[in-house]
Amino acid sequence: MIFYRIISILILPFLTLYIFYRALKGKENYHRIKERFGFSSQKKPQKEMVWIHAVSVGETNSSLVLLDELLKSLPEISIIFTTTTLTSATILANKIQNYNGRVIHQFLPLDSYFIVKKFLNFWQPKKIFFVESEIWPNFIYEAKKARASMVLVNGRMSEKSFSRWLFAKKIGFNIFDFFTFIFAQSNDDKNRFSQLTAQEIIFYGNLKSQALNLKFDEKELEKLESQINERPFWLASSTHKGEEEIIIAAHKELQKEFPNILTILVPRHPNRAAEIKNLLAGINFSQRSAGQIINNQTAIYLADSLGELGLFYTLSDFAFIGGSLQKLGGHNPFEAIKLNCAVISGKYVFNFAEIYEKLLTKNACLIVETNELPKVISNFLKDKKLLQSQIERAAKAIDDFDDIAKKIVDKVL
């Protein structure tokens, strides 16, 4: 641990340059950059503090259920909620106003010794919840010294990370022993964590299955329905680099059967819009961020907006969910299913393996190879009974998932 601490101090000048470089690239909030160095941009409430950290969008959405449960169970606390990405910060900013000042957002500071000390000395959290794979040794070690109770929620451990942490354990770096509770995301994760610590590893289920329903604007929904009218359309959501080409190819294949088909493309990261527009050269497309509407000539609608996935899942009867045609692990299928949207996915869904396994056993989702995507979409567009049956099976399947957030909070408290 001493070696890690020294290294974190020595490389701080380089990390500082990196943060400012990210700010110039639009990947950091320049006006709040001091938060990345442990300086608070808000006044600390005169209440006991609980800290939740979730790195990005998926973790933030699932953590909101945990947040609600903590606020309900501990009415005397305030919560500091840290994230790393701009997208997750924007989503959280839209939610915070509902909590009457009890939740404060900050960007996670760098895991460098003096910065960590400054952050912890200011906020003094009594309980800390790290979500998924956020393991920051200086934060964990210093929080333990400060006698904070630390919980790893929805803990995820890939094979690659497991190998690294197993090596660290062999040389005496037992970071996972510092957690009071570890709640694993899956049985596979539970088995890996069990080999890294003598602490009890608990598995209640994947917290992402409990994510709150995504919100949407009713007026925007009405506008889109009016613009699409009776045209056949399909949704490709949360797509990543390397997947848009497949979506465009599927669109062109579907045009042979449905000449006026509309494809709605929602990239996971809207700041990739310029890159995606290059792929759409020669295709008539409209861009949401530019205020362009869907007209009769629009073949692909690039929905490069932030925080509107709920709108498009509500609009659509089925969706292909990205991050699954590349080896990225997929995205949360529950967000779509809870809004009565059937789910199609690629085969790389290892971040949600047990969820998809349960859905598949109930015939409540479809996993496809790349070349199968146009055929599955065609079947749904032509056979409304088939589609409705799929929607109903999916809705019934998610009823079987337990109230994981409540179980976690009850155990911790």
C-alpha positions in Angstrom: 0.0 0.0 0.0 2.9 2.4 0.8 4.3 1.8 -2.7 0.9 2.6 -4.3 0.6 5.7 -2.2 4.1 7.0 -3.2 3.4 6.3 -6.9 0.0 8.1 -6.7 1.9 11.2 -5.3 4.7 11.0 -7.8 2.4 10.8 -10.9 0.1 13.5 -9.7 1.6 16.2 -12.1 1.0 13.9 -15.0 -2.6 13.1 -13.8 -3.2 16.9 -13.5 -2.1 17.4 -17.1 -4.3 14.5 -18.2 -7.3 16.0 -16.5 -6.8 19.4 -18.2 -6.3 17.7 -21.5 -9.6 15.9 -21.0 -11.2 19.3 -20.2 -9.9 20.7 -23.5 -11.4 17.7 -25.3 -14.8 18.3 -23.6 -14.6 15.2 -21.4 -14.4 17.1 -18.1 -16.5 19.9 -16.8 -14.0 22.8 -16.9 -16.0 24.9 -14.4 -16.0 22.1 -11.8 -12.5 20.8 -12.4 -11.4 21.6 -8.9 -13.6 18.8 -7.7 -11.2 16.3 -9.4 -8.6 17.6 -6.9 -10.6 17.2 -3.8 -12.0 20.8 -3.5 -15.7 21.0 -2.8 -17.9 23.2 -4.9 -20.8 23.0 -2.4 -21.3 23.5 1.3 -21.3 20.4 3.5 -24.7 19.8 5.2 -24.8 19.7 9.0 -25.9 16.0 8.9 -24.3 12.6 8.9 -22.9 12.0 5.4 -23.3 8.8 3.4 -21.2 8.5 0.2 -22.3 6.7 -3.0 -19.9 6.4 -6.0 -21.0 5.2 -9.4 -18.7 5.7 -12.4 -21.0 6.2 -15.4 -24.6 6.1 -16.7 -25.6 2.5 -16.1 -24.2 2.4 -12.6 -25.8 5.8 -11.8 -29.2 4.7 -12.9 -29.1 1.5 -10.9 -27.7 3.3 -7.9 -30.7 5.7 -7.8 -32.8 2.8 -6.4 -30.2 2.3 -3.6 -30.2 6.0 -3.0 -34.0 6.1 -2.6 -33.8 3.1 -0.2 -31.1 4.8 1.9 -32.9 8.1 2.2 -36.1 6.2 3.2 -34.4 4.1 5.8 -32.1 6.9 7.2 -34.2 10.1 7.2 -31.5 12.0 9.2 -28.7 11.6 6.6 -27.5 13.5 3.6 -25.8 11.8 0.6 -22.8 12.9 -1.5 -23.1 11.1 -4.8 -19.9 11.1 -6.9 -19.6 10.1 -10.6 -16.8 10.2 -13.1 -18.3 10.9 -16.5 -20.1 14.0 -17.8 -23.1 12.0 -19.0 -23.7 10.5 -15.6 -23.3 13.9 -13.9 -26.0 15.4 -16.3 -28.4 12.5 -15.6 -27.9 12.9 -11.8 -28.3 16.7 -12.0 -31.8 16.2 -13.4 -32.7 13.8 -10.5 -31.2 15.7 -7.6 -33.8 18.4 -7.6 -36.3 15.7 -6.4 -34.4 15.1 -3.1 -35.0 18.5 -1.4 -31.3 19.2 -0.9 -30.5 15.9 0.7 -28.3 14.8 -2.2 -25.1 16.6 -3.4 -23.3 15.6 -6.6 -19.5 16.0 -6.9 -17.0 14.5 -9.5 -14.8 11.8 -8.0 -11.4 13.2 -7.1 -8.2 11.6 -8.3 -7.1 8.6 -6.2 -3.9 10.4 -5.1 -3.0 10.4 -1.4 -3.2 14.1 -0.5 -6.3 14.7 -2.7 -8.0 11.7 -1.0 -7.2 13.0 2.5 -8.6 16.4 1.6 -11.9 14.9 0.2 -12.5 12.6 3.1 -11.5 15.2 5.8 -14.1 17.6 4.3 -17.1 15.2 3.8 -16.4 12.7 6.6 -18.7 10.0 5.3 -19.7 7.4 7.8 -20.9 4.8 5.2 -19.5 4.5 1.7 -21.0 2.6 -1.2 -18.8 1.8 -4.1 -20.8 0.5 -7.1 -19.6 -2.3 -9.4 -15.9 -2.3 -10.1 -14.8 1.0 -8.6 -11.8 -0.1 -6.5 -9.6 2.9 -5.6 -6.9 1.8 -3.0 -6.1 5.2 -1.5 -9.8 6.0 -0.9 -10.4 2.6 0.5 -7.4 2.5 2.7 -7.9 6.0 4.1 -11.6 5.5 4.6 -10.8 2.4 6.6 -8.4 4.4 8.8 -11.2 6.9 9.3 -13.4 4.1 10.5 -16.0 4.5 7.7 -18.0 1.4 6.9 -17.4 0.5 3.2 -19.7 -1.5 1.0 -19.1 -2.8 -2.5 -22.5 -3.0 -4.2 -23.2 -5.0 -7.4 -19.5 -5.9 -7.4 -18.2 -7.0 -10.7 -14.9 -8.8 -11.3 -13.8 -9.8 -14.8 -11.4 -12.6 -15.4 -8.7 -10.1 -16.3 -9.2 -8.0 -13.2 -9.4 -11.2 -11.1 -5.9 -12.2 -12.2 -4.5 -8.8 -11.3 -6.1 -8.7 -7.9 -5.1 -12.3 -7.1 -1.5 -11.4 -7.8 -1.9 -8.3 -5.6 -3.2 -10.5 -2.8 -0.2 -12.9 -3.1 2.1 -10.0 -2.4 0.1 -8.8 0.6 -2.2 -6.2 -1.0 -5.6 -7.4 0.5 -7.7 -4.5 -0.4 -11.0 -6.4 -0.4 -10.5 -7.3 3.3 -11.3 -3.6 4.0 -14.9 -3.8 3.0 -17.6 -4.5 5.6 -19.9 -6.0 3.0 -19.4 -7.2 -0.6 -22.5 -7.7 -2.7 -21.7 -9.5 -5.9 -23.4 -8.9 -9.2 -23.5 -12.5 -10.2 -22.6 -16.0 -9.0 -19.5 -15.9 -11.1 -18.5 -12.6 -9.5 -19.2 -14.1 -6.1 -16.9 -17.0 -6.8 -14.1 -14.7 -7.9 -14.4 -12.3 -4.9 -14.5 -15.3 -2.5 -10.9 -16.2 -3.7 -9.7 -12.6 -2.9 -11.0 -12.2 0.6 -12.2 -14.1 3.7 -15.1 -11.7 3.9 -18.6 -13.1 3.3 -19.6 -12.5 -0.3 -23.4 -12.0 -0.7 -25.4 -12.4 -3.9 -28.9 -11.1 -4.0 -29.1 -10.4 -7.7 -28.0 -7.7 -10.2 -28.9 -4.3 -8.9 -29.4 -3.1 -12.4 -32.5 -5.2 -12.6 -34.0 -2.7 -10.1 -33.3 0.5 -12.1 -36.1 3.0 -11.9 -38.3 3.6 -15.0 -36.6 6.0 -17.3 -38.5 9.3 -17.6 -39.7 11.0 -20.8 -41.5 14.1 -22.0 -45.0 13.3 -23.1 -45.1 16.3 -25.5 -41.9 15.0 -27.2 -43.4 11.6 -27.5 -46.5 13.0 -29.2 -44.3 15.0 -31.7 -42.3 11.9 -32.7 -45.4 9.8 -33.1 -46.9 12.4 -35.3 -43.7 12.7 -37.4 -43.4 8.9 -37.9 -47.1 8.4 -38.5 -47.7 4.9 -39.9 -44.2 4.2 -41.1 -42.5 1.0 -40.0 -39.6 1.8 -37.7 -37.2 0.2 -35.3 -34.9 1.4 -32.6 -31.2 0.7 -32.1 -30.2 2.0 -28.6 -26.9 2.5 -26.7 -24.8 1.6 -29.7 -21.0 1.8 -29.6 -18.1 2.3 -32.1 -18.2 -0.6 -34.6 -21.9 -1.2 -34.2 -23.3 1.7 -36.2 -22.0 0.1 -39.4 -23.9 -3.0 -38.6 -27.1 -1.0 -37.9 -26.7 0.9 -41.2 -26.2 -2.4 -43.1 -29.3 -3.9 -41.4 -31.3 -0.8 -42.4 -30.3 -1.2 -46.0 -31.2 -4.8 -46.0 -34.6 -4.0 -44.4 -35.3 -1.4 -47.1 -35.6 -4.2 -49.7 -38.7 -5.4 -47.8 -39.9 -2.1 -46.3 -38.9 0.7 -48.7 -40.0 3.5 -46.3 -38.6 2.0 -43.1 -37.2 4.3 -40.5 -34.3 3.4 -38.2 -33.8 5.4 -35.0 -30.2 5.3 -33.9 -29.4 6.3 -30.3 -25.6 6.1 -29.6 -24.5 5.4 -26.1 -22.3 8.5 -26.1 -23.9 11.4 -28.0 -20.5 13.1 -28.4 -19.8 10.5 -31.1 -22.3 12.2 -33.4 -19.7 13.6 -35.8 -18.1 10.2 -36.2 -21.5 8.6 -36.8 -22.5 11.3 -39.3 -19.5 10.3 -41.4 -20.9 6.8 -41.6 -24.2 8.2 -42.8 -22.8 9.8 -45.9 -25.2 9.2 -48.8 -28.1 8.4 -46.5 -30.9 10.8 -45.8 -30.8 11.3 -42.1 -32.0 13.8 -39.5 -30.1 14.8 -36.4 -32.0 15.4 -33.1 -29.4 17.6 -31.5 -29.6 19.9 -34.5 -33.4 20.3 -34.1 -34.1 18.4 -37.3 -37.4 16.5 -37.4 -38.3 13.2 -39.0 -39.8 13.8 -42.4 -40.9 11.4 -45.2 -37.4 11.4 -46.6 -35.6 10.6 -43.3 -34.2 7.1 -43.5 -32.2 7.2 -40.2 -32.9 9.4 -37.2 -29.7 10.1 -35.3 -31.0 10.7 -31.7 -27.8 12.1 -30.3 -29.5 13.6 -27.3 -28.8 13.0 -23.6 -31.1 11.4 -21.1 -33.9 10.6 -23.6 -33.6 6.9 -23.8 -36.9 6.5 -21.9 -38.6 8.6 -24.6 -37.4 6.2 -27.4 -38.2 3.0 -25.5 -41.7 4.3 -24.8 -42.0 5.2 -28.5 -40.9 1.8 -29.7 -42.4 -1.7 -29.4 -39.0 -3.4 -29.7 -35.3 -2.4 -29.6 -31.9 -3.7 -30.4 -29.7 -2.9 -27.4 -26.1 -2.2 -28.3 -22.8 -2.9 -26.6 -23.5 -6.5 -27.4 -22.2 -6.9 -31.0 -18.8 -6.0 -29.8 -17.1 -7.5 -26.7 -18.3 -4.8 -24.4 -20.7 -6.7 -22.2 -24.1 -5.3 -23.2 -26.4 -2.9 -21.5 -29.4 -3.1 -19.1 -32.4 -4.8 -20.8 -34.7 -3.9 -18.0 -34.8 -0.3 -18.9 -36.6 -1.2 -22.2 -38.7 -4.0 -20.8 -40.2 -1.8 -18.1 -41.4 0.5 -20.8 -43.1 -2.3 -22.7 -40.3 -2.6 -25.3 -39.2 -6.0 -26.4 -35.5 -6.7 -26.4 -33.1 -7.9 -29.1 -29.4 -8.2 -28.2 -26.1 -9.4 -29.6 -24.3 -12.3 -27.9 -21.8 -10.3 -25.8 -23.9 -9.6 -22.7 -21.4 -10.9 -20.1 -22.0 -7.8 -17.9 -25.6 -8.9 -17.5 -25.1 -12.7 -17.9 -27.5 -13.9 -15.2 -30.2 -11.4 -16.2 -30.1 -12.5 -19.8 -29.9 -16.1 -18.8 -33.1 -15.8 -16.8 -34.8 -13.9 -19.6 -33.8 -16.5 -22.2 -35.2 -19.4 -20.0 -38.5 -17.6 -20.1 -38.2 -16.8 -23.9 -38.4 -13.1 -22.9 -35.6 -11.7 -25.1 -33.8 -12.6 -28.3 -30.1 -13.0 -28.8 -28.9 -12.7 -32.4 -25.8 -13.0 -34.5 -25.0 -10.0 -36.6 -26.4 -11.5 -39.8 -29.7 -12.4 -38.1 -30.6 -8.9 -37.0 -32.6 -7.8 -40.2 -34.6 -11.1 -40.2 -35.6 -10.7 -36.5 -36.6 -7.1 -37.1 -38.6 -8.1 -40.2 -40.5 -10.7 -38.2 -41.5 -8.3 -35.5 -42.6 -5.7 -38.1 -44.8 -8.2 -40.0 -46.2 -10.2 -37.1 -47.8 -8.0 -34.4 -49.0 -11.0 -32.5 -45.5 -12.4 -32.3 -44.2 -9.0 -31.1 -47.0 -8.6 -28.5 -46.3 -12.1 -27.1 -42.7 -11.2 -26.7 -43.5 -8.0 -24.9 -45.9 -9.8 -22.5 -43.3 -12.6 -21.7 -40.7 -10.0 -21.0 -43.0 -8.0 -18.7 -43.9 -11.1 -16.8 -40.3 -12.2 -16.5 -39.0 -9.1 -14.7 -41.7 -9.6 -12.0 -39.7 -12.5 -10.7 -36.7 -10.3 -9.7 -36.6 -9.5 -6.0 -36.2 -6.1 -4.3 -32.4 -6.2 -4.3 -31.8 -2.6 -3.1 -34.0 -3.1 0.0 -32.2 -6.4 0.9 -28.8 -4.6 0.6 -29.8 -1.7 2.8 -31.5 -4.0 5.4 -28.3 -6.1 5.6 -26.0 -3.1 5.9 -28.1 -1.3 8.5 
